[in-house]
Amino acid sequence: MRGIISYGTYLPHRRLDRSTIAAVAGTGGGKGSRTVASYDEDTTTLGVEAARRTLRATDARPGALWFSTVTPAYVDKTNATAVHAALRLPADVIAADFGGAVRSGVAALRSALAGGPPALVVTADVRTGLPGSADEAAGGDAAAALLVGDDADGPVIAEVLGAGTATDEFLDRWRTPGDDRSKQWEEKFGETRYVPLAQQAFAAALAAAGLEADQVDRLVVAGTHGRANKAAAKKVGVAADKVVDDLAGTVGNPGAAQPALLLASALDTAAPGQVVVLLTLADGADAVVLRTTEAIAAFQTAATVAEQVAGGAPLPYGKFLAWRGFLTPEPPRRPEPARPSASAAGRSEDWKFGFVGSRDRTTGAIHLPPARVSMEGGAVDDMEPVPMADVPGTVVTYTIDKLVYSPSPPVVFAIVDFDGGGRAPVELTDVDPTAVRIGDRVEMTFRRLFTADGIHNYFWKARPLGDAATTAEPTDPGTEA
């Protein structure tokens, strides 16, 4: 039996209220909100967070990592290798990109379901458009990851029963390399092409599974053509009350990440024995039929999609434009950082990408960053690696720096004491600087510090654990630079 062993999703902390767009842009906007990746997030960091949550929920480990996005942090260079490094996967686990088109996400999933070693399918996207455009308001930023394998690899929570596909070449949505926005042909044309393809793929998948449309318990329809998605959902013969919410009003459309995100949302509340069909419309149509197993009753994800939708914090539209590069505010009057060193990063890969410190074997003292000489006893080269990325900590002091270079000042630096030992200075993210307090609980998150000469400097920051930053009682306000 092959299918999904585990899954995890990640919605960024920030939310853009669509009703605030028109007042600035003069047009656009609408109802509801959309998720927004922070200035220090990109598709790689989003993917890391979803993948971490996926692996935390299972003891199974992947033999391959497939990463899909339409907005990669790099071209030429493989983005999946940074995800691989952050997850501290073994060197014999292949990591490769499925990129360039929205269909790549479901293609990676179907490739994993076809067989082979257990595969971690990671999908992420950052969607945008010109200020005031429909794409800007309708888009969303998110990531979702699925660990696919056989029951010999781990308990399968949703087994694959069949799949179907229909491919056609027509111009619906496109973006030339280097362009920062997508373009779309007239919506009615796309609808007339997508709906028959969706019906064809859906029928083929049900036939392969030996099922009828009235046996489908949950239908997930994904794709960047909202009008075609709604029309297809009505045409395939599944009752309207079985169609899973597409989260358009709260998350937006996260492109290549949408199929896995909506599938995860369906699995969050699925009971054993339910038939779930994922129907994706992108340059054709793909349908995958899954049936949940008894194992799903015991499965626990780090945070359900609904729980993440209910969280988050508002983001002003002006800040959104600045983060997206459509508005250039004056930066702090400090030199921008030099480009990161490839050789230095290579020498400290476990620390930089995996947040791995060292522990003195004699005294147990934890060193962050890793050290050769122990701070307790002075032992030399008697260390063992200690992974710290999943260890929470407590803010013992902090400072708000308005002068240091940052793509989005001010910067909040904190000294964090980690549970079980270890202390390190780290930058805080996803925080309101005025709400930070000594004693706040934090967890580590993989982020992009800055980009120089086209090189992304990835490292780890700390973010509030739960609602610590907003619910903690005011104490010593720290110091401000």
C-alpha positions as CSV (number, residue, x, y, z in Angstrom):
1,M,0.0,0.0,0.0
2,R,1.4,3.4,-1.0
3,G,0.2,6.8,-0.1
4,I,0.7,9.7,2.3
5,I,2.5,8.9,5.5
6,S,2.6,12.5,6.9
7,Y,2.0,16.1,6.0
8,G,2.6,19.6,7.3
9,T,1.6,23.1,6.3
10,Y,2.9,26.6,6.9
11,L,1.1,29.9,6.6
12,P,3.2,33.0,7.2
13,H,2.5,35.2,10.2
14,R,1.4,38.3,8.3
15,R,-2.0,39.0,6.8
16,L,-3.0,41.7,4.3
17,D,-6.6,43.0,4.6
18,R,-7.7,43.4,1.0
19,S,-10.0,46.3,1.9
20,T,-6.9,48.5,2.5
21,I,-5.6,48.2,-1.0
22,A,-7.8,50.5,-3.0
23,A,-7.2,53.5,-0.6
24,V,-3.6,53.4,-1.7
25,A,-3.5,51.9,-5.1
26,G,-6.7,53.6,-6.3
27,T,-8.2,50.2,-7.5
28,G,-8.3,46.6,-6.6
29,G,-8.7,45.0,-3.2
30,G,-11.9,43.3,-2.1
31,K,-13.1,41.3,0.9
32,G,-11.2,39.0,3.2
33,S,-7.5,38.7,3.6
34,R,-4.4,37.0,2.2
35,T,-1.3,35.5,3.7
36,V,2.0,37.4,3.2
37,A,5.5,36.1,3.4
38,S,7.7,38.3,5.5
39,Y,10.6,40.3,4.1
40,D,12.9,37.5,5.5
41,E,11.0,34.7,3.9
42,D,11.1,33.2,0.4
43,T,9.8,29.9,-1.1
44,T,12.9,28.1,0.3
45,T,12.3,29.2,3.9
46,L,8.5,28.6,3.6
47,G,9.2,25.1,2.3
48,V,11.6,24.3,5.2
49,E,8.9,25.2,7.7
50,A,6.3,22.9,6.1
51,A,8.8,20.1,5.8
52,R,9.9,20.4,9.4
53,R,6.3,20.0,10.5
54,T,5.9,17.0,8.3
55,L,8.9,15.1,9.6
56,R,8.0,16.0,13.3
57,A,4.8,14.1,12.9
58,T,6.4,10.8,11.9
59,D,9.4,8.6,12.5
60,A,9.6,7.8,8.8
61,R,12.4,9.4,6.9
62,P,12.6,10.3,3.2
63,G,14.9,8.8,0.6
64,A,14.2,11.6,-1.8
65,L,13.2,15.3,-1.6
66,W,11.3,17.0,-4.4
67,F,10.8,20.8,-4.1
68,S,8.3,22.6,-6.3
69,T,7.8,26.3,-6.7
70,V,7.0,28.8,-9.4
71,T,9.0,31.6,-7.6
72,P,12.4,30.0,-6.8
73,A,15.0,31.9,-4.8
74,Y,17.6,30.7,-7.3
75,V,17.8,29.6,-10.9
76,D,20.7,27.5,-12.1
77,K,21.3,26.5,-8.5
78,T,19.1,23.8,-6.9
79,N,16.9,25.3,-4.2
80,A,16.0,21.8,-2.8
81,T,19.5,21.4,-1.4
82,A,19.0,24.3,1.1
83,V,15.8,22.5,2.3
84,H,17.8,19.3,2.5
85,A,20.5,21.0,4.6
86,A,18.1,22.7,6.9
87,L,16.4,19.3,7.6
88,R,19.8,17.6,8.1
89,L,19.0,14.8,5.7
90,P,21.8,12.3,4.8
91,A,23.9,12.9,1.8
92,D,22.5,9.9,0.0
93,V,19.0,11.5,-0.1
94,I,18.6,13.1,-3.5
95,A,17.2,16.6,-3.6
96,A,15.9,18.2,-6.8
97,D,13.6,21.0,-8.0
98,F,10.3,20.6,-9.8
99,G,9.8,24.1,-10.9
100,G,8.8,26.7,-13.5
101,A,5.1,26.0,-13.6
102,V,2.1,25.6,-11.3
103,R,1.6,22.1,-12.5
104,S,5.0,21.1,-11.1
105,G,3.5,20.7,-7.6
106,V,1.0,18.0,-8.4
107,A,3.5,16.5,-10.9
108,A,6.0,16.0,-8.0
109,L,3.2,14.4,-5.9
110,R,2.2,12.0,-8.7
111,S,5.9,11.1,-9.3
112,A,6.2,10.2,-5.6
113,L,3.0,8.2,-5.5
114,A,4.1,6.2,-8.5
115,G,6.7,4.3,-6.4
116,G,10.4,4.4,-5.3
117,P,11.9,5.4,-2.0
118,P,9.8,7.4,0.5
119,A,9.7,10.9,-1.0
120,L,9.2,14.2,0.8
121,V,7.3,16.5,-1.6
122,V,7.7,20.1,-0.6
123,T,5.7,22.9,-2.4
124,A,5.8,26.6,-1.7
125,D,4.9,29.8,-3.5
126,V,5.0,33.6,-3.0
127,R,2.3,35.1,-5.2
128,T,2.0,38.8,-6.2
129,G,0.9,41.1,-8.9
130,L,1.1,44.8,-9.8
131,P,-0.3,47.1,-7.1
132,G,-4.1,47.2,-7.3
133,S,-4.3,44.1,-9.5
134,A,-6.5,41.1,-9.1
135,D,-3.5,38.8,-8.8
136,E,-2.2,40.9,-5.9
137,A,-5.4,40.6,-3.9
138,A,-6.2,37.0,-4.9
139,G,-2.7,35.6,-4.4
140,G,-1.4,34.1,-1.2
141,D,1.9,32.8,0.2
142,A,2.1,29.4,1.8
143,A,3.9,26.0,1.8
144,A,2.8,22.4,2.2
145,A,4.8,19.2,2.4
146,L,3.7,15.6,2.0
147,L,5.8,12.5,2.9
148,V,4.8,9.7,0.5
149,G,5.8,6.1,0.8
150,D,4.8,2.5,1.4
151,D,3.3,1.0,4.5
152,A,6.7,-0.6,5.1
153,D,8.2,2.9,5.5
154,G,5.6,4.0,8.1
155,P,1.8,4.1,8.7
156,V,0.0,5.3,5.6
157,I,-2.7,7.7,6.6
158,A,-4.2,8.0,3.0
159,E,-3.6,5.3,0.4
160,V,-3.7,6.1,-3.3
161,L,-6.4,4.3,-5.2
162,G,-6.0,5.7,-8.7
163,A,-5.1,8.7,-10.8
164,G,-6.0,10.3,-14.0
165,T,-4.6,13.1,-16.2
166,A,-5.5,15.2,-19.3
167,T,-2.9,17.4,-20.9
168,D,-3.5,20.1,-23.5
169,E,-1.5,23.1,-24.8
170,F,-3.3,26.4,-24.6
171,L,-2.4,29.9,-23.3
172,D,-4.1,30.6,-20.0
173,R,-1.6,32.0,-17.6
174,W,2.1,32.8,-18.3
175,R,5.1,34.8,-17.0
176,T,8.4,35.3,-18.9
177,P,11.6,34.7,-17.0
178,G,12.6,37.8,-14.9
179,D,9.1,39.3,-14.9
180,D,7.6,40.0,-11.5
181,R,4.0,39.4,-12.5
182,S,1.9,36.8,-14.3
183,K,-0.5,37.6,-17.2
184,Q,-3.8,35.8,-18.0
185,W,-5.9,35.4,-21.1
186,E,-9.6,36.1,-21.0
187,E,-11.2,34.0,-18.3
188,K,-14.0,32.6,-20.3
189,F,-11.5,31.0,-22.7
190,G,-9.7,29.3,-19.9
191,E,-12.9,28.0,-18.4
192,T,-14.0,26.4,-21.7
193,R,-10.7,24.6,-22.0
194,Y,-10.2,23.5,-18.4
195,V,-13.7,22.1,-17.6
196,P,-13.7,19.3,-20.2
197,L,-10.1,18.4,-19.2
198,A,-11.1,18.3,-15.5
199,Q,-14.0,16.0,-16.3
200,Q,-11.7,13.7,-18.3
201,A,-9.1,13.4,-15.6
202,F,-11.6,13.0,-12.9
203,A,-13.4,10.2,-14.7
204,A,-10.2,8.4,-15.5
205,A,-9.1,8.6,-11.8
206,L,-12.4,7.2,-10.5
207,A,-12.3,4.4,-13.1
208,A,-8.8,3.5,-12.0
209,A,-10.0,3.4,-8.4
210,G,-13.2,1.5,-9.2
211,L,-15.4,4.2,-7.7
212,E,-18.3,6.4,-8.7
213,A,-18.7,10.1,-8.1
214,D,-21.3,9.6,-5.4
215,Q,-18.7,7.6,-3.4
216,V,-16.4,10.7,-3.0
217,D,-16.5,12.1,0.5
218,R,-14.3,15.2,-0.1
219,L,-13.4,16.9,-3.4
220,V,-10.4,19.3,-3.4
221,V,-10.2,21.5,-6.5
222,A,-7.0,23.5,-7.0
223,G,-5.7,25.8,-9.7
224,T,-5.0,29.4,-10.4
225,H,-8.1,29.9,-12.6
226,G,-10.8,30.4,-9.9
227,R,-13.7,30.6,-12.3
228,A,-12.7,27.3,-14.0
229,N,-12.2,25.6,-10.6
230,K,-15.8,26.5,-9.5
231,A,-17.2,25.3,-12.8
232,A,-15.3,22.1,-12.7
233,A,-16.5,21.3,-9.2
234,K,-20.1,21.6,-10.4
235,K,-19.5,19.4,-13.5
236,V,-17.9,16.3,-12.1
237,G,-20.9,15.0,-10.2
238,V,-19.9,15.5,-6.6
239,A,-22.3,17.1,-4.2
240,A,-21.6,20.8,-3.4
241,D,-21.4,20.1,0.3
242,K,-18.5,17.7,-0.3
243,V,-16.3,20.4,-2.0
244,V,-13.5,21.5,0.3
245,D,-13.1,25.3,1.0
246,D,-10.4,26.7,-1.3
247,L,-9.4,29.3,1.4
248,A,-9.7,32.1,-1.1
249,G,-11.1,34.5,1.5
250,T,-8.5,33.8,4.2
251,V,-5.3,32.6,2.5
252,G,-5.6,33.4,-1.2
253,N,-4.2,31.3,-3.9
254,P,-0.7,30.0,-3.3
255,G,-0.1,28.6,-6.7
256,A,2.0,25.5,-6.8
257,A,1.5,25.0,-3.1
258,Q,-2.3,25.1,-3.3
259,P,-3.0,21.5,-4.1
260,A,-1.1,20.1,-1.2
261,L,-2.3,22.8,1.2
262,L,-6.0,22.1,0.4
263,L,-5.4,18.4,0.5
264,A,-3.9,18.8,4.0
265,S,-6.9,20.9,5.0
266,A,-9.2,18.1,4.0
267,L,-7.1,15.5,5.8
268,D,-7.1,17.7,9.0
269,T,-10.7,16.7,9.6
270,A,-11.0,13.4,7.7
271,A,-12.2,10.2,9.3
272,P,-10.9,6.7,8.5
273,G,-12.3,5.2,5.3
274,Q,-13.1,8.5,3.5
275,V,-12.5,8.9,-0.2
276,V,-10.7,12.2,-1.0
277,V,-10.1,13.3,-4.6
278,L,-7.5,16.0,-5.4
279,L,-8.4,17.6,-8.7
280,T,-5.8,20.2,-10.0
281,L,-6.3,22.4,-13.0
282,A,-3.0,23.7,-14.5
283,D,-2.1,23.3,-18.2
284,G,-4.4,20.4,-18.2
285,A,-5.9,18.5,-15.3
286,D,-4.7,15.9,-12.8
287,A,-6.8,13.9,-10.4
288,V,-5.6,11.7,-7.6
289,V,-8.0,9.5,-5.6
290,L,-7.0,8.7,-2.0
291,R,-8.7,6.8,0.8
292,T,-7.9,7.5,4.5
293,T,-6.9,4.6,6.7
294,E,-7.3,3.8,10.3
295,A,-3.9,5.4,10.9
296,I,-5.3,8.9,10.3
297,A,-7.2,8.8,13.6
298,A,-3.9,8.7,15.5
299,F,-2.1,11.2,13.3
300,Q,-1.3,14.6,14.7
301,T,0.0,17.5,12.7
302,A,1.9,20.4,14.4
303,A,-0.8,22.9,13.4
304,T,-3.9,22.4,11.3
305,V,-4.6,24.7,8.4
306,A,-7.6,26.1,10.3
307,E,-5.5,26.8,13.4
308,Q,-3.0,28.8,11.3
309,V,-5.7,30.6,9.4
310,A,-7.1,31.8,12.8
311,G,-3.7,33.2,13.8
312,G,-1.4,35.7,12.3
313,A,-1.1,39.5,12.5
314,P,-2.1,42.4,10.2
315,L,0.3,44.0,7.8
316,P,-0.1,47.5,6.4
317,Y,-0.4,47.7,2.7
318,G,2.5,50.1,2.4
319,K,4.8,47.6,4.2
320,F,3.5,44.9,1.8
321,L,4.5,47.0,-1.2
322,A,7.9,47.6,0.3
323,W,8.5,43.9,1.0
324,R,7.4,43.1,-2.6
325,G,9.8,45.7,-4.0
326,F,7.1,48.0,-5.4
327,L,8.0,50.7,-2.9
328,T,11.5,51.7,-1.8
329,P,11.6,53.4,1.6
330,E,14.8,55.0,2.8
331,P,17.0,52.4,4.4
332,P,19.0,52.9,7.7
333,R,22.1,55.0,7.0
334,R,24.5,52.1,7.5
335,P,26.5,50.1,4.9
336,E,24.8,47.2,3.3
337,P,26.3,43.8,4.2
338,A,28.9,42.2,2.0
339,R,28.0,39.1,0.1
340,P,28.2,35.8,2.1
341,S,31.3,33.7,1.6
342,A,30.7,30.3,-0.1
343,S,33.7,28.7,1.5
344,A,32.8,29.9,5.0
345,A,29.2,28.7,4.6
346,G,30.6,25.3,3.4
347,R,32.8,24.9,6.4
348,S,29.9,25.6,8.8
349,E,27.0,24.0,7.0
350,D,25.6,22.1,10.0
351,W,25.5,25.4,12.1
352,K,24.3,27.7,9.3
353,F,21.6,25.5,7.8
354,G,20.9,23.0,10.6
355,F,21.5,25.1,13.7
356,V,23.7,22.4,15.2
357,G,25.8,23.3,18.2
358,S,28.4,21.3,20.1
359,R,28.2,19.6,23.5
360,D,31.2,19.0,25.8
361,R,31.2,15.3,26.4
362,T,32.7,15.7,29.9
363,T,30.6,18.6,31.3
364,G,27.6,18.6,29.0
365,A,28.1,22.3,28.3
366,I,26.4,23.4,25.0
367,H,28.1,25.8,22.8
368,L,26.3,28.0,20.3
369,P,27.9,28.4,17.8
370,P,29.9,25.1,18.0
371,A,33.3,25.4,19.5
372,R,36.5,23.3,19.8
373,V,37.4,24.4,23.3
374,S,34.9,23.9,26.1
375,M,33.9,26.9,28.1
376,E,33.7,24.7,31.2
377,G,36.9,22.8,31.9
378,G,38.8,23.8,28.8
379,A,38.6,20.4,27.1
380,V,39.8,20.5,23.5
381,D,38.1,18.7,20.6
382,D,36.0,16.6,22.9
383,M,32.6,17.7,21.5
384,E,29.6,16.0,20.0
385,P,27.0,17.7,17.7
386,V,23.8,18.8,19.3
387,P,20.8,19.8,17.0
388,M,19.0,22.8,18.5
389,A,16.6,23.9,15.7
390,D,13.7,22.2,17.5
391,V,14.6,23.3,21.0
392,P,12.5,26.2,22.4
393,G,14.1,29.0,24.5
394,T,13.4,32.0,26.6
395,V,14.4,35.7,26.0
396,V,16.7,36.8,28.8
397,T,17.4,40.3,27.4
398,Y,17.0,42.1,24.1
399,T,17.6,45.4,22.3
400,I,15.7,47.2,19.5
401,D,18.2,48.5,16.9
402,K,17.0,51.2,14.5
403,L,20.4,51.9,12.9
404,V,21.7,48.5,11.8
405,Y,21.1,47.5,8.2
406,S,17.9,45.6,7.6
407,P,15.5,45.2,4.7
408,S,12.7,46.0,7.2
409,P,14.0,48.0,10.2
410,P,14.0,48.1,13.2
411,V,15.8,44.9,14.2
412,V,15.1,43.1,17.5
413,F,18.1,41.2,18.8
414,A,17.8,39.0,21.8
415,I,19.8,36.7,24.0
416,V,18.0,33.4,24.2
417,D,18.5,30.7,26.8
418,F,17.5,27.3,25.3
419,D,15.8,24.6,27.3
420,G,18.3,22.1,28.6
421,G,21.3,24.4,28.1
422,G,22.8,26.7,25.5
423,R,22.7,30.5,25.1
424,A,22.9,32.4,21.8
425,P,22.3,35.9,20.4
426,V,19.6,35.7,17.8
427,E,17.4,38.0,15.8
428,L,13.7,37.9,16.4
429,T,11.1,37.8,13.7
430,D,7.3,37.9,13.3
431,V,7.2,40.2,16.4
432,D,5.9,43.7,17.2
433,P,9.1,45.4,18.7
434,T,6.9,47.2,21.3
435,A,5.4,43.9,22.5
436,V,8.7,42.0,23.1
437,R,9.3,41.2,26.8
438,I,12.0,39.5,28.8
439,G,10.7,36.0,29.6
440,D,9.0,35.5,26.2
441,R,9.1,32.0,24.9
442,V,10.5,31.5,21.4
443,E,11.2,28.8,18.8
444,M,13.7,28.8,16.0
445,T,12.7,29.3,12.4
446,F,14.7,29.2,9.1
447,R,14.9,32.6,7.4
448,R,16.8,34.7,4.9
449,L,19.0,37.4,6.7
450,F,19.7,39.4,3.5
451,T,20.7,39.0,-0.1
452,A,23.9,40.5,-1.5
453,D,25.3,40.0,-5.0
454,G,22.5,37.6,-5.7
455,I,23.5,35.3,-2.8
456,H,20.9,34.6,-0.2
457,N,22.3,34.5,3.3
458,Y,20.1,31.9,5.1
459,F,20.3,31.3,8.9
460,W,18.0,30.9,11.9
461,K,15.9,33.5,13.8
462,A,13.6,33.1,16.7
463,R,9.9,33.8,16.7
464,P,7.3,33.9,19.5
465,L,6.0,30.6,20.7
466,G,2.3,30.8,20.5
467,D,1.0,34.2,21.5
468,A,3.9,34.9,23.8
469,A,4.8,38.3,22.3
470,T,1.3,39.7,22.6
471,T,0.2,38.2,25.9
472,A,3.2,38.4,28.1
473,E,3.0,40.9,31.0
474,P,5.2,43.9,30.6
475,T,8.4,43.7,32.5
476,D,11.9,45.2,32.0
477,P,11.6,46.8,28.5
478,G,15.3,46.1,27.7
479,T,17.5,48.6,25.9
480,E,17.0,50.5,22.7
481,A,19.8,51.5,20.3
